[in-house]
Amino acid sequence: MAKLRNREDFNAYSVILRVSERKRSNGRGVVGHECLFFTILWTILIFRKGVFGKTLSPRLNRRRIYKGKHMKTSQLTAKTLSAAALAAAMISSPALAQTAMTSDGARQLVEPFYSMLTQPGTKDVRAIAEKFLAPEWKSYSDDTNFKGREAFINQVMGFGKLIPDLKWEIREVMVAGDRVVVRSTFSGTPLGPMFGMPTNGKSFQAMAIDIHTLQNGKSVAVYHIEDWASALRQLSVK
């Protein structure tokens, strides 16, 4: 192990150990970018002190000029190590360290939502909605108009009765921070008039775009648009 020759080096090394131990005590362990930081810091410490306590180069003890001031390399390395260790501790904190969502991970999170919209008459819509949608969830059809979770649940149940074979398929998922953009298609055969228009047993297929905002694995808001105009044109064709 590298030898610690002064108090500054000892303090810097102690920061690494304390952060590592804190993560283990929280049940997280040191993973991902934290491992990278600690690997870099440990490498610096080894090269600074030398393998098995032997200095790699005698030049490490010579005075060098740093920003116009004379400073021993040992002092410079200790200060750099202390600052880097502090940065690692800050970045590894829960407030700053967030695991970025991947498209596949985001798809797994939103899939239950679209499964609920597929043949909703055969699903426990309320149970699925309450699991994925936060209580304060809002569904925006434009910048100001929205419906809450309860109103949305009732709407989906209504669609389940009107369009028993309703199918919602995910075509593409994109991630932007805590937002998940989903392009999907929806199709079905209404049993009766839809939006006041006779359907005459015809079927439709149209596209939809949803922008979900996710927090702690749940959707807190969605901005959405469905091409109902295209669906109605298909149903009105004689």
Biotite code that builds the C-alpha atoms (Angstrom):
import biotite.structure as struc

atoms = struc.array([
    struc.Atom([0.000, 0.000, 0.000], chain_id="A", res_id=1, res_name="MET", atom_name="CA", element="C"),
    struc.Atom([1.218, 3.526, -0.705], chain_id="A", res_id=2, res_name="ALA", atom_name="CA", element="C"),
    struc.Atom([2.742, 5.205, 2.325], chain_id="A", res_id=3, res_name="LYS", atom_name="CA", element="C"),
    struc.Atom([1.220, 8.437, 3.658], chain_id="A", res_id=4, res_name="LEU", atom_name="CA", element="C"),
    struc.Atom([4.046, 10.802, 4.536], chain_id="A", res_id=5, res_name="ARG", atom_name="CA", element="C"),
    struc.Atom([2.197, 13.886, 5.817], chain_id="A", res_id=6, res_name="ASN", atom_name="CA", element="C"),
    struc.Atom([-1.116, 15.010, 7.298], chain_id="A", res_id=7, res_name="ARG", atom_name="CA", element="C"),
    struc.Atom([-2.474, 16.421, 4.013], chain_id="A", res_id=8, res_name="GLU", atom_name="CA", element="C"),
    struc.Atom([-1.992, 13.085, 2.275], chain_id="A", res_id=9, res_name="ASP", atom_name="CA", element="C"),
    struc.Atom([-3.602, 11.276, 5.200], chain_id="A", res_id=10, res_name="PHE", atom_name="CA", element="C"),
    struc.Atom([-6.629, 13.611, 5.135], chain_id="A", res_id=11, res_name="ASN", atom_name="CA", element="C"),
    struc.Atom([-7.091, 13.156, 1.383], chain_id="A", res_id=12, res_name="ALA", atom_name="CA", element="C"),
    struc.Atom([-6.886, 9.379, 1.693], chain_id="A", res_id=13, res_name="TYR", atom_name="CA", element="C"),
    struc.Atom([-9.328, 9.469, 4.620], chain_id="A", res_id=14, res_name="SER", atom_name="CA", element="C"),
    struc.Atom([-11.913, 11.262, 2.479], chain_id="A", res_id=15, res_name="VAL", atom_name="CA", element="C"),
    struc.Atom([-11.837, 8.421, -0.039], chain_id="A", res_id=16, res_name="ILE", atom_name="CA", element="C"),
    struc.Atom([-12.291, 5.817, 2.677], chain_id="A", res_id=17, res_name="LEU", atom_name="CA", element="C"),
    struc.Atom([-15.111, 7.733, 4.401], chain_id="A", res_id=18, res_name="ARG", atom_name="CA", element="C"),
    struc.Atom([-17.088, 8.212, 1.178], chain_id="A", res_id=19, res_name="VAL", atom_name="CA", element="C"),
    struc.Atom([-16.616, 4.548, 0.278], chain_id="A", res_id=20, res_name="SER", atom_name="CA", element="C"),
    struc.Atom([-17.683, 3.406, 3.745], chain_id="A", res_id=21, res_name="GLU", atom_name="CA", element="C"),
    struc.Atom([-20.705, 5.732, 3.751], chain_id="A", res_id=22, res_name="ARG", atom_name="CA", element="C"),
    struc.Atom([-21.925, 4.262, 0.479], chain_id="A", res_id=23, res_name="LYS", atom_name="CA", element="C"),
    struc.Atom([-21.541, 0.708, 1.775], chain_id="A", res_id=24, res_name="ARG", atom_name="CA", element="C"),
    struc.Atom([-23.383, 1.547, 5.003], chain_id="A", res_id=25, res_name="SER", atom_name="CA", element="C"),
    struc.Atom([-26.265, 2.925, 2.935], chain_id="A", res_id=26, res_name="ASN", atom_name="CA", element="C"),
    struc.Atom([-26.499, -0.384, 1.098], chain_id="A", res_id=27, res_name="GLY", atom_name="CA", element="C"),
    struc.Atom([-25.515, 1.139, -2.231], chain_id="A", res_id=28, res_name="ARG", atom_name="CA", element="C"),
    struc.Atom([-21.889, 0.219, -2.412], chain_id="A", res_id=29, res_name="GLY", atom_name="CA", element="C"),
    struc.Atom([-19.522, 2.174, -4.613], chain_id="A", res_id=30, res_name="VAL", atom_name="CA", element="C"),
    struc.Atom([-20.575, 1.707, -8.189], chain_id="A", res_id=31, res_name="VAL", atom_name="CA", element="C"),
    struc.Atom([-20.457, 3.271, -11.634], chain_id="A", res_id=32, res_name="GLY", atom_name="CA", element="C"),
    struc.Atom([-18.838, 6.682, -11.852], chain_id="A", res_id=33, res_name="HIS", atom_name="CA", element="C"),
    struc.Atom([-17.827, 6.469, -8.189], chain_id="A", res_id=34, res_name="GLU", atom_name="CA", element="C"),
    struc.Atom([-15.600, 3.468, -8.959], chain_id="A", res_id=35, res_name="CYS", atom_name="CA", element="C"),
    struc.Atom([-14.027, 5.459, -11.776], chain_id="A", res_id=36, res_name="LEU", atom_name="CA", element="C"),
    struc.Atom([-13.266, 8.397, -9.494], chain_id="A", res_id=37, res_name="PHE", atom_name="CA", element="C"),
    struc.Atom([-11.844, 6.221, -6.750], chain_id="A", res_id=38, res_name="PHE", atom_name="CA", element="C"),
    struc.Atom([-9.751, 4.276, -9.268], chain_id="A", res_id=39, res_name="THR", atom_name="CA", element="C"),
    struc.Atom([-8.252, 7.519, -10.566], chain_id="A", res_id=40, res_name="ILE", atom_name="CA", element="C"),
    struc.Atom([-7.611, 8.819, -7.067], chain_id="A", res_id=41, res_name="LEU", atom_name="CA", element="C"),
    struc.Atom([-6.021, 5.561, -5.948], chain_id="A", res_id=42, res_name="TRP", atom_name="CA", element="C"),
    struc.Atom([-3.813, 5.552, -9.050], chain_id="A", res_id=43, res_name="THR", atom_name="CA", element="C"),
    struc.Atom([-2.683, 9.108, -8.268], chain_id="A", res_id=44, res_name="ILE", atom_name="CA", element="C"),
    struc.Atom([-1.863, 8.064, -4.729], chain_id="A", res_id=45, res_name="LEU", atom_name="CA", element="C"),
    struc.Atom([0.148, 5.025, -5.885], chain_id="A", res_id=46, res_name="ILE", atom_name="CA", element="C"),
    struc.Atom([2.156, 7.020, -8.418], chain_id="A", res_id=47, res_name="PHE", atom_name="CA", element="C"),
    struc.Atom([2.627, 9.844, -5.941], chain_id="A", res_id=48, res_name="ARG", atom_name="CA", element="C"),
    struc.Atom([4.027, 7.570, -3.251], chain_id="A", res_id=49, res_name="LYS", atom_name="CA", element="C"),
    struc.Atom([5.406, 4.820, -5.455], chain_id="A", res_id=50, res_name="GLY", atom_name="CA", element="C"),
    struc.Atom([4.714, 1.113, -5.499], chain_id="A", res_id=51, res_name="VAL", atom_name="CA", element="C"),
    struc.Atom([5.398, -0.569, -2.113], chain_id="A", res_id=52, res_name="PHE", atom_name="CA", element="C"),
    struc.Atom([6.436, 2.785, -0.664], chain_id="A", res_id=53, res_name="GLY", atom_name="CA", element="C"),
    struc.Atom([9.233, 3.443, -3.176], chain_id="A", res_id=54, res_name="LYS", atom_name="CA", element="C"),
    struc.Atom([9.264, 6.734, -5.030], chain_id="A", res_id=55, res_name="THR", atom_name="CA", element="C"),
    struc.Atom([8.984, 6.227, -8.775], chain_id="A", res_id=56, res_name="LEU", atom_name="CA", element="C"),
    struc.Atom([11.090, 9.249, -9.628], chain_id="A", res_id=57, res_name="SER", atom_name="CA", element="C"),
    struc.Atom([13.400, 11.428, -7.548], chain_id="A", res_id=58, res_name="PRO", atom_name="CA", element="C"),
    struc.Atom([12.062, 14.416, -9.434], chain_id="A", res_id=59, res_name="ARG", atom_name="CA", element="C"),
    struc.Atom([8.845, 14.186, -7.414], chain_id="A", res_id=60, res_name="LEU", atom_name="CA", element="C"),
    struc.Atom([10.635, 15.823, -4.504], chain_id="A", res_id=61, res_name="ASN", atom_name="CA", element="C"),
    struc.Atom([12.113, 18.720, -6.450], chain_id="A", res_id=62, res_name="ARG", atom_name="CA", element="C"),
    struc.Atom([10.641, 22.191, -6.287], chain_id="A", res_id=63, res_name="ARG", atom_name="CA", element="C"),
    struc.Atom([8.641, 23.211, -9.343], chain_id="A", res_id=64, res_name="ARG", atom_name="CA", element="C"),
    struc.Atom([6.930, 26.412, -10.433], chain_id="A", res_id=65, res_name="ILE", atom_name="CA", element="C"),
    struc.Atom([3.111, 26.283, -10.277], chain_id="A", res_id=66, res_name="TYR", atom_name="CA", element="C"),
    struc.Atom([1.229, 29.400, -11.401], chain_id="A", res_id=67, res_name="LYS", atom_name="CA", element="C"),
    struc.Atom([4.220, 31.591, -10.718], chain_id="A", res_id=68, res_name="GLY", atom_name="CA", element="C"),
    struc.Atom([4.818, 30.230, -7.207], chain_id="A", res_id=69, res_name="LYS", atom_name="CA", element="C"),
    struc.Atom([7.325, 27.708, -5.941], chain_id="A", res_id=70, res_name="HIS", atom_name="CA", element="C"),
    struc.Atom([5.666, 24.674, -4.451], chain_id="A", res_id=71, res_name="MET", atom_name="CA", element="C"),
    struc.Atom([6.900, 21.204, -3.639], chain_id="A", res_id=72, res_name="LYS", atom_name="CA", element="C"),
    struc.Atom([5.373, 18.570, -5.905], chain_id="A", res_id=73, res_name="THR", atom_name="CA", element="C"),
    struc.Atom([4.412, 16.601, -2.803], chain_id="A", res_id=74, res_name="SER", atom_name="CA", element="C"),
    struc.Atom([2.375, 19.569, -1.557], chain_id="A", res_id=75, res_name="GLN", atom_name="CA", element="C"),
    struc.Atom([0.790, 20.135, -4.979], chain_id="A", res_id=76, res_name="LEU", atom_name="CA", element="C"),
    struc.Atom([-0.157, 16.466, -5.292], chain_id="A", res_id=77, res_name="THR", atom_name="CA", element="C"),
    struc.Atom([-1.653, 16.391, -1.803], chain_id="A", res_id=78, res_name="ALA", atom_name="CA", element="C"),
    struc.Atom([-3.779, 19.483, -2.490], chain_id="A", res_id=79, res_name="LYS", atom_name="CA", element="C"),
    struc.Atom([-4.873, 18.128, -5.860], chain_id="A", res_id=80, res_name="THR", atom_name="CA", element="C"),
    struc.Atom([-5.754, 14.793, -4.308], chain_id="A", res_id=81, res_name="LEU", atom_name="CA", element="C"),
    struc.Atom([-7.750, 16.502, -1.546], chain_id="A", res_id=82, res_name="SER", atom_name="CA", element="C"),
    struc.Atom([-9.728, 18.562, -4.083], chain_id="A", res_id=83, res_name="ALA", atom_name="CA", element="C"),
    struc.Atom([-10.357, 15.547, -6.309], chain_id="A", res_id=84, res_name="ALA", atom_name="CA", element="C"),
    struc.Atom([-11.530, 13.477, -3.353], chain_id="A", res_id=85, res_name="ALA", atom_name="CA", element="C"),
    struc.Atom([-13.923, 16.253, -2.340], chain_id="A", res_id=86, res_name="LEU", atom_name="CA", element="C"),
    struc.Atom([-15.280, 16.404, -5.911], chain_id="A", res_id=87, res_name="ALA", atom_name="CA", element="C"),
    struc.Atom([-15.802, 12.633, -5.880], chain_id="A", res_id=88, res_name="ALA", atom_name="CA", element="C"),
    struc.Atom([-17.694, 12.905, -2.597], chain_id="A", res_id=89, res_name="ALA", atom_name="CA", element="C"),
    struc.Atom([-19.936, 15.648, -3.992], chain_id="A", res_id=90, res_name="MET", atom_name="CA", element="C"),
    struc.Atom([-20.639, 13.892, -7.284], chain_id="A", res_id=91, res_name="ILE", atom_name="CA", element="C"),
    struc.Atom([-21.407, 10.616, -5.527], chain_id="A", res_id=92, res_name="SER", atom_name="CA", element="C"),
    struc.Atom([-24.014, 12.285, -3.290], chain_id="A", res_id=93, res_name="SER", atom_name="CA", element="C"),
    struc.Atom([-27.672, 11.288, -3.952], chain_id="A", res_id=94, res_name="PRO", atom_name="CA", element="C"),
    struc.Atom([-28.601, 14.875, -4.851], chain_id="A", res_id=95, res_name="ALA", atom_name="CA", element="C"),
    struc.Atom([-26.050, 15.108, -7.665], chain_id="A", res_id=96, res_name="LEU", atom_name="CA", element="C"),
    struc.Atom([-25.530, 11.535, -8.819], chain_id="A", res_id=97, res_name="ALA", atom_name="CA", element="C"),
    struc.Atom([-28.395, 10.451, -11.009], chain_id="A", res_id=98, res_name="GLN", atom_name="CA", element="C"),
    struc.Atom([-28.314, 7.373, -13.180], chain_id="A", res_id=99, res_name="THR", atom_name="CA", element="C"),
    struc.Atom([-29.283, 8.384, -16.698], chain_id="A", res_id=100, res_name="ALA", atom_name="CA", element="C"),
    struc.Atom([-32.188, 6.453, -18.189], chain_id="A", res_id=101, res_name="MET", atom_name="CA", element="C"),
    struc.Atom([-31.582, 4.410, -21.302], chain_id="A", res_id=102, res_name="THR", atom_name="CA", element="C"),
    struc.Atom([-34.179, 3.961, -24.028], chain_id="A", res_id=103, res_name="SER", atom_name="CA", element="C"),
    struc.Atom([-34.620, 0.310, -23.025], chain_id="A", res_id=104, res_name="ASP", atom_name="CA", element="C"),
    struc.Atom([-34.989, 1.218, -19.354], chain_id="A", res_id=105, res_name="GLY", atom_name="CA", element="C"),
    struc.Atom([-37.493, 3.946, -20.163], chain_id="A", res_id=106, res_name="ALA", atom_name="CA", element="C"),
    struc.Atom([-39.470, 1.561, -22.358], chain_id="A", res_id=107, res_name="ARG", atom_name="CA", element="C"),
    struc.Atom([-39.781, -0.908, -19.479], chain_id="A", res_id=108, res_name="GLN", atom_name="CA", element="C"),
    struc.Atom([-41.090, 1.890, -17.232], chain_id="A", res_id=109, res_name="LEU", atom_name="CA", element="C"),
    struc.Atom([-43.792, 3.116, -19.637], chain_id="A", res_id=110, res_name="VAL", atom_name="CA", element="C"),
    struc.Atom([-44.860, -0.241, -21.104], chain_id="A", res_id=111, res_name="GLU", atom_name="CA", element="C"),
    struc.Atom([-47.490, -0.889, -18.371], chain_id="A", res_id=112, res_name="PRO", atom_name="CA", element="C"),
    struc.Atom([-49.171, 2.392, -19.338], chain_id="A", res_id=113, res_name="PHE", atom_name="CA", element="C"),
    struc.Atom([-49.619, 1.304, -22.963], chain_id="A", res_id=114, res_name="TYR", atom_name="CA", element="C"),
    struc.Atom([-50.536, -2.219, -21.930], chain_id="A", res_id=115, res_name="SER", atom_name="CA", element="C"),
    struc.Atom([-53.340, -0.662, -19.880], chain_id="A", res_id=116, res_name="MET", atom_name="CA", element="C"),
    struc.Atom([-54.590, 1.155, -23.007], chain_id="A", res_id=117, res_name="LEU", atom_name="CA", element="C"),
    struc.Atom([-54.709, -2.117, -24.975], chain_id="A", res_id=118, res_name="THR", atom_name="CA", element="C"),
    struc.Atom([-58.118, -3.781, -24.566], chain_id="A", res_id=119, res_name="GLN", atom_name="CA", element="C"),
    struc.Atom([-58.725, -1.858, -21.330], chain_id="A", res_id=120, res_name="PRO", atom_name="CA", element="C"),
    struc.Atom([-62.062, -3.614, -20.854], chain_id="A", res_id=121, res_name="GLY", atom_name="CA", element="C"),
    struc.Atom([-60.120, -6.754, -19.940], chain_id="A", res_id=122, res_name="THR", atom_name="CA", element="C"),
    struc.Atom([-57.692, -5.019, -17.508], chain_id="A", res_id=123, res_name="LYS", atom_name="CA", element="C"),
    struc.Atom([-57.802, -3.684, -13.993], chain_id="A", res_id=124, res_name="ASP", atom_name="CA", element="C"),
    struc.Atom([-57.274, -0.151, -15.270], chain_id="A", res_id=125, res_name="VAL", atom_name="CA", element="C"),
    struc.Atom([-57.379, 1.492, -11.862], chain_id="A", res_id=126, res_name="ARG", atom_name="CA", element="C"),
    struc.Atom([-54.740, -0.798, -10.346], chain_id="A", res_id=127, res_name="ALA", atom_name="CA", element="C"),
    struc.Atom([-52.370, -0.319, -13.281], chain_id="A", res_id=128, res_name="ILE", atom_name="CA", element="C"),
    struc.Atom([-52.904, 3.438, -13.360], chain_id="A", res_id=129, res_name="ALA", atom_name="CA", element="C"),
    struc.Atom([-52.340, 3.861, -9.628], chain_id="A", res_id=130, res_name="GLU", atom_name="CA", element="C"),
    struc.Atom([-49.106, 1.868, -9.856], chain_id="A", res_id=131, res_name="LYS", atom_name="CA", element="C"),
    struc.Atom([-47.586, 3.932, -12.687], chain_id="A", res_id=132, res_name="PHE", atom_name="CA", element="C"),
    struc.Atom([-49.248, 7.346, -12.326], chain_id="A", res_id=133, res_name="LEU", atom_name="CA", element="C"),
    struc.Atom([-48.465, 9.543, -9.326], chain_id="A", res_id=134, res_name="ALA", atom_name="CA", element="C"),
    struc.Atom([-51.501, 10.794, -7.364], chain_id="A", res_id=135, res_name="PRO", atom_name="CA", element="C"),
    struc.Atom([-50.847, 14.361, -8.590], chain_id="A", res_id=136, res_name="GLU", atom_name="CA", element="C"),
    struc.Atom([-50.426, 13.182, -12.215], chain_id="A", res_id=137, res_name="TRP", atom_name="CA", element="C"),
    struc.Atom([-51.785, 15.473, -14.918], chain_id="A", res_id=138, res_name="LYS", atom_name="CA", element="C"),
    struc.Atom([-52.563, 14.670, -18.553], chain_id="A", res_id=139, res_name="SER", atom_name="CA", element="C"),
    struc.Atom([-52.152, 17.785, -20.713], chain_id="A", res_id=140, res_name="TYR", atom_name="CA", element="C"),
    struc.Atom([-53.860, 18.084, -24.097], chain_id="A", res_id=141, res_name="SER", atom_name="CA", element="C"),
    struc.Atom([-52.309, 21.557, -24.497], chain_id="A", res_id=142, res_name="ASP", atom_name="CA", element="C"),
    struc.Atom([-50.313, 24.016, -22.400], chain_id="A", res_id=143, res_name="ASP", atom_name="CA", element="C"),
    struc.Atom([-53.147, 24.747, -19.935], chain_id="A", res_id=144, res_name="THR", atom_name="CA", element="C"),
    struc.Atom([-55.908, 22.131, -20.185], chain_id="A", res_id=145, res_name="ASN", atom_name="CA", element="C"),
    struc.Atom([-55.421, 18.878, -18.330], chain_id="A", res_id=146, res_name="PHE", atom_name="CA", element="C"),
    struc.Atom([-57.254, 16.059, -16.588], chain_id="A", res_id=147, res_name="LYS", atom_name="CA", element="C"),
    struc.Atom([-56.213, 14.323, -13.395], chain_id="A", res_id=148, res_name="GLY", atom_name="CA", element="C"),
    struc.Atom([-55.622, 10.652, -12.731], chain_id="A", res_id=149, res_name="ARG", atom_name="CA", element="C"),
    struc.Atom([-59.200, 9.831, -11.740], chain_id="A", res_id=150, res_name="GLU", atom_name="CA", element="C"),
    struc.Atom([-60.720, 11.487, -14.819], chain_id="A", res_id=151, res_name="ALA", atom_name="CA", element="C"),
    struc.Atom([-58.218, 9.676, -17.033], chain_id="A", res_id=152, res_name="PHE", atom_name="CA", element="C"),
    struc.Atom([-59.057, 6.297, -15.493], chain_id="A", res_id=153, res_name="ILE", atom_name="CA", element="C"),
    struc.Atom([-62.751, 6.860, -16.225], chain_id="A", res_id=154, res_name="ASN", atom_name="CA", element="C"),
    struc.Atom([-61.935, 7.923, -19.793], chain_id="A", res_id=155, res_name="GLN", atom_name="CA", element="C"),
    struc.Atom([-59.893, 4.779, -20.446], chain_id="A", res_id=156, res_name="VAL", atom_name="CA", element="C"),
    struc.Atom([-62.683, 2.594, -19.066], chain_id="A", res_id=157, res_name="MET", atom_name="CA", element="C"),
    struc.Atom([-65.098, 4.356, -21.423], chain_id="A", res_id=158, res_name="GLY", atom_name="CA", element="C"),
    struc.Atom([-62.843, 3.648, -24.399], chain_id="A", res_id=159, res_name="PHE", atom_name="CA", element="C"),
    struc.Atom([-62.717, 0.004, -23.312], chain_id="A", res_id=160, res_name="GLY", atom_name="CA", element="C"),
    struc.Atom([-66.486, -0.224, -23.705], chain_id="A", res_id=161, res_name="LYS", atom_name="CA", element="C"),
    struc.Atom([-66.647, 1.708, -26.981], chain_id="A", res_id=162, res_name="LEU", atom_name="CA", element="C"),
    struc.Atom([-63.593, 0.061, -28.612], chain_id="A", res_id=163, res_name="ILE", atom_name="CA", element="C"),
    struc.Atom([-63.164, -3.418, -27.072], chain_id="A", res_id=164, res_name="PRO", atom_name="CA", element="C"),
    struc.Atom([-60.274, -4.322, -29.414], chain_id="A", res_id=165, res_name="ASP", atom_name="CA", element="C"),
    struc.Atom([-58.399, -1.038, -28.837], chain_id="A", res_id=166, res_name="LEU", atom_name="CA", element="C"),
    struc.Atom([-54.670, -1.614, -29.277], chain_id="A", res_id=167, res_name="LYS", atom_name="CA", element="C"),
    struc.Atom([-51.831, 0.736, -28.394], chain_id="A", res_id=168, res_name="TRP", atom_name="CA", element="C"),
    struc.Atom([-48.371, -0.173, -29.684], chain_id="A", res_id=169, res_name="GLU", atom_name="CA", element="C"),
    struc.Atom([-45.073, 1.536, -28.830], chain_id="A", res_id=170, res_name="ILE", atom_name="CA", element="C"),
    struc.Atom([-43.069, 2.315, -31.971], chain_id="A", res_id=171, res_name="ARG", atom_name="CA", element="C"),
    struc.Atom([-40.216, 4.441, -30.625], chain_id="A", res_id=172, res_name="GLU", atom_name="CA", element="C"),
    struc.Atom([-38.913, 5.648, -27.263], chain_id="A", res_id=173, res_name="VAL", atom_name="CA", element="C"),
    struc.Atom([-36.531, 8.562, -26.697], chain_id="A", res_id=174, res_name="MET", atom_name="CA", element="C"),
    struc.Atom([-35.132, 9.909, -23.437], chain_id="A", res_id=175, res_name="VAL", atom_name="CA", element="C"),
    struc.Atom([-34.331, 13.517, -22.527], chain_id="A", res_id=176, res_name="ALA", atom_name="CA", element="C"),
    struc.Atom([-33.356, 13.858, -18.877], chain_id="A", res_id=177, res_name="GLY", atom_name="CA", element="C"),
    struc.Atom([-36.385, 12.895, -16.787], chain_id="A", res_id=178, res_name="ASP", atom_name="CA", element="C"),
    struc.Atom([-38.670, 12.981, -19.827], chain_id="A", res_id=179, res_name="ARG", atom_name="CA", element="C"),
    struc.Atom([-39.600, 10.014, -21.991], chain_id="A", res_id=180, res_name="VAL", atom_name="CA", element="C"),
    struc.Atom([-40.976, 10.628, -25.467], chain_id="A", res_id=181, res_name="VAL", atom_name="CA", element="C"),
    struc.Atom([-43.060, 7.808, -26.914], chain_id="A", res_id=182, res_name="VAL", atom_name="CA", element="C"),
    struc.Atom([-44.278, 7.528, -30.493], chain_id="A", res_id=183, res_name="ARG", atom_name="CA", element="C"),
    struc.Atom([-47.046, 4.970, -30.760], chain_id="A", res_id=184, res_name="SER", atom_name="CA", element="C"),
    struc.Atom([-49.901, 3.810, -32.946], chain_id="A", res_id=185, res_name="THR", atom_name="CA", element="C"),
    struc.Atom([-53.418, 3.081, -31.761], chain_id="A", res_id=186, res_name="PHE", atom_name="CA", element="C"),
    struc.Atom([-56.087, 1.143, -33.613], chain_id="A", res_id=187, res_name="SER", atom_name="CA", element="C"),
    struc.Atom([-59.477, -0.436, -33.120], chain_id="A", res_id=188, res_name="GLY", atom_name="CA", element="C"),
    struc.Atom([-63.047, -0.947, -34.291], chain_id="A", res_id=189, res_name="THR", atom_name="CA", element="C"),
    struc.Atom([-65.638, 1.171, -32.447], chain_id="A", res_id=190, res_name="PRO", atom_name="CA", element="C"),
    struc.Atom([-68.938, -0.529, -31.667], chain_id="A", res_id=191, res_name="LEU", atom_name="CA", element="C"),
    struc.Atom([-70.885, 2.707, -32.030], chain_id="A", res_id=192, res_name="GLY", atom_name="CA", element="C"),
    struc.Atom([-70.570, 6.411, -32.855], chain_id="A", res_id=193, res_name="PRO", atom_name="CA", element="C"),
    struc.Atom([-67.261, 8.011, -31.862], chain_id="A", res_id=194, res_name="MET", atom_name="CA", element="C"),
    struc.Atom([-67.098, 11.739, -31.158], chain_id="A", res_id=195, res_name="PHE", atom_name="CA", element="C"),
    struc.Atom([-70.612, 11.954, -32.542], chain_id="A", res_id=196, res_name="GLY", atom_name="CA", element="C"),
    struc.Atom([-69.704, 10.316, -35.875], chain_id="A", res_id=197, res_name="MET", atom_name="CA", element="C"),
    struc.Atom([-71.226, 7.023, -37.063], chain_id="A", res_id=198, res_name="PRO", atom_name="CA", element="C"),
    struc.Atom([-68.567, 4.363, -37.553], chain_id="A", res_id=199, res_name="THR", atom_name="CA", element="C"),
    struc.Atom([-70.505, 1.640, -39.375], chain_id="A", res_id=200, res_name="ASN", atom_name="CA", element="C"),
    struc.Atom([-68.244, -1.156, -38.169], chain_id="A", res_id=201, res_name="GLY", atom_name="CA", element="C"),
    struc.Atom([-65.101, 0.341, -39.715], chain_id="A", res_id=202, res_name="LYS", atom_name="CA", element="C"),
    struc.Atom([-61.651, 0.250, -38.131], chain_id="A", res_id=203, res_name="SER", atom_name="CA", element="C"),
    struc.Atom([-58.955, 2.885, -37.809], chain_id="A", res_id=204, res_name="PHE", atom_name="CA", element="C"),
    struc.Atom([-55.244, 3.250, -37.107], chain_id="A", res_id=205, res_name="GLN", atom_name="CA", element="C"),
    struc.Atom([-53.531, 6.491, -36.167], chain_id="A", res_id=206, res_name="ALA", atom_name="CA", element="C"),
    struc.Atom([-50.406, 7.879, -34.506], chain_id="A", res_id=207, res_name="MET", atom_name="CA", element="C"),
    struc.Atom([-49.876, 9.381, -31.057], chain_id="A", res_id=208, res_name="ALA", atom_name="CA", element="C"),
    struc.Atom([-47.012, 11.228, -29.359], chain_id="A", res_id=209, res_name="ILE", atom_name="CA", element="C"),
    struc.Atom([-46.632, 11.339, -25.567], chain_id="A", res_id=210, res_name="ASP", atom_name="CA", element="C"),
    struc.Atom([-44.061, 13.185, -23.451], chain_id="A", res_id=211, res_name="ILE", atom_name="CA", element="C"),
    struc.Atom([-43.945, 11.637, -19.976], chain_id="A", res_id=212, res_name="HIS", atom_name="CA", element="C"),
    struc.Atom([-42.179, 13.291, -17.041], chain_id="A", res_id=213, res_name="THR", atom_name="CA", element="C"),
    struc.Atom([-40.943, 10.579, -14.660], chain_id="A", res_id=214, res_name="LEU", atom_name="CA", element="C"),
    struc.Atom([-39.940, 10.887, -11.012], chain_id="A", res_id=215, res_name="GLN", atom_name="CA", element="C"),
    struc.Atom([-39.005, 7.921, -8.816], chain_id="A", res_id=216, res_name="ASN", atom_name="CA", element="C"),
    struc.Atom([-40.252, 5.485, -11.440], chain_id="A", res_id=217, res_name="GLY", atom_name="CA", element="C"),
    struc.Atom([-43.692, 7.105, -11.771], chain_id="A", res_id=218, res_name="LYS", atom_name="CA", element="C"),
    struc.Atom([-45.208, 9.504, -14.280], chain_id="A", res_id=219, res_name="SER", atom_name="CA", element="C"),
    struc.Atom([-46.107, 12.872, -12.778], chain_id="A", res_id=220, res_name="VAL", atom_name="CA", element="C"),
    struc.Atom([-47.269, 14.469, -16.026], chain_id="A", res_id=221, res_name="ALA", atom_name="CA", element="C"),
    struc.Atom([-47.777, 13.747, -19.704], chain_id="A", res_id=222, res_name="VAL", atom_name="CA", element="C"),
    struc.Atom([-48.251, 16.013, -22.690], chain_id="A", res_id=223, res_name="TYR", atom_name="CA", element="C"),
    struc.Atom([-49.975, 14.099, -25.448], chain_id="A", res_id=224, res_name="HIS", atom_name="CA", element="C"),
    struc.Atom([-51.464, 14.391, -28.888], chain_id="A", res_id=225, res_name="ILE", atom_name="CA", element="C"),
    struc.Atom([-53.402, 11.757, -30.844], chain_id="A", res_id=226, res_name="GLU", atom_name="CA", element="C"),
    struc.Atom([-54.312, 11.969, -34.504], chain_id="A", res_id=227, res_name="ASP", atom_name="CA", element="C"),
    struc.Atom([-58.022, 11.463, -33.941], chain_id="A", res_id=228, res_name="TRP", atom_name="CA", element="C"),
    struc.Atom([-58.732, 13.490, -37.088], chain_id="A", res_id=229, res_name="ALA", atom_name="CA", element="C"),
    struc.Atom([-57.063, 10.762, -39.169], chain_id="A", res_id=230, res_name="SER", atom_name="CA", element="C"),
    struc.Atom([-58.999, 8.088, -37.280], chain_id="A", res_id=231, res_name="ALA", atom_name="CA", element="C"),
    struc.Atom([-62.321, 9.838, -37.963], chain_id="A", res_id=232, res_name="LEU", atom_name="CA", element="C"),
    struc.Atom([-61.482, 10.241, -41.671], chain_id="A", res_id=233, res_name="ARG", atom_name="CA", element="C"),
    struc.Atom([-60.886, 6.490, -41.912], chain_id="A", res_id=234, res_name="GLN", atom_name="CA", element="C"),
    struc.Atom([-64.183, 5.773, -40.140], chain_id="A", res_id=235, res_name="LEU", atom_name="CA", element="C"),
    struc.Atom([-66.120, 8.133, -42.390], chain_id="A", res_id=236, res_name="SER", atom_name="CA", element="C"),
    struc.Atom([-64.985, 6.612, -45.678], chain_id="A", res_id=237, res_name="VAL", atom_name="CA", element="C"),
    struc.Atom([-67.961, 5.068, -47.505], chain_id="A", res_id=238, res_name="LYS", atom_name="CA", element="C"),
])
